[in-house]
């Protein structure tokens, strides 16, 4: 059959794909996706590529004439699908989990077909009200009080940015929303506090919100990498004495490197006493609250002014979906409500006009995929899966603890383990700096060897200037067999090092 015979009539006209052609194509795409999800382990987790290899397979110029859909799907299967980093793979244990569950994928498809722009209620009534309800469901599932309102954004970086801008707006007499921060005599420099382990997006938010990186003070952590309340208290007092204007504290419930959990209750007490906004970055760790018996880890987070939890991390929602919760919605609306006549809706307080609570005008219909996921798994089903990931993490941590040649470098409160290879043969060596460099080199080599296998993908970090390997669990497809394979590969790589040493 010639290409001309395979071109659909709709491609040669002025309209869109014909519904019947779409139906046929959609069935083929559904089969493609189902086959992919069912056969993930035939792919390397991390593709063996050099920069530019994929570009070389793609034509430099766009096609001038229609191309057969069969050819497009064939190229997807040949060029794209095998050559992405396979976040869906059960052997993906790097960074944090960000897998897409089946009902979430279906919800994403449906949302794409509706193309609902959730700007304001009149423009998207069902989409707006579903978002309101899903926010309420998640708030209840996390055990947080009804005092929290909220909405969905794309990422924790943006959620935290919005919260920090709201915190800046809430400073009495500052009037930064209208008058800005620059060129104003008598306006003290704003100071934001976070721990030395906080995510770098907090500094980015400080840059965007006009506070500047120099306005961020990082507070020391304890032996478990948690922000020290005593050091925070001292820092606030010291800054006030030097003329700074403290306004916000950002605590982290599940830090990026070690998943440490800042003491939310102690931070809340300080912020209440000092009149500071408390924002909690629980993008990863907040999901633990789906399990009622784990909520004590986050005790005090209900006293925060704002919280971010990312369903697209440990809650298996297709990227992107970030839940921003806040106690004072009126503050967000005062900052972000700029409504020109051409988008003015009928006045109503009965529903959210979400464009008035953040920087985005156009907003994706993120709630639909989360609604489908919650209904498919149920609240208890989601909690059961989180419990299993914590159980698996505990088992892996026990393997580390039981082997005298390996050591954990951080507690394991959630589902991520930080550790390194430290063979007994190094015991007693006197040159500590040389040993430290050697251990860093060895552990980086072990990580690279595991990743080169294509079966498991891990990431690393530094904790107290020691190189650490991380195993991050949370993929619904990861089972004990995958964890056992990871441990086998780690030990084999370490033994290979020993044989060459």
Protein Blocks (a to p, Z undefined) as FASTA:
>chain_A
ZZklmpcfklmmmbdcdfklmmmmmmmmmmmmmmmmmmmmmpcfbacddehklmmmpcfb
dcfbdcdfklmmmmmmmmmmmmcccfkbmklcghjaddddfklmmmmmmmmmnopacfbf
mlommlmmmmmmmmmmmmmmnopafkbgcdddfblmlmmmmmmmmmmmmpghklmmmnom
nhpahiacddddddfkbcfklmmmmmmnonojmlpccddddfkopacfklmmmmmmmmmm
nopacfbdcddehifklopacdfklmmmmmmmnopacdddfklmmmmmmpmklmmmmgoj
lmpmbdcddfklmnopacdddddddfblmlmmmmmmccdfklcccddfkbccfklmcmbf
bdcdfklmmmmmmmmnommlmmmmmmmmmmmmmmmmmmmmmpmkbccfbdcfblcccddd
ddfklgoiablmlmmmmmmmmmmmmmmmmmmnomaccddddeehiacddddehifkbcfk
lmmmmmmmmmmmmmmmmmmZZ
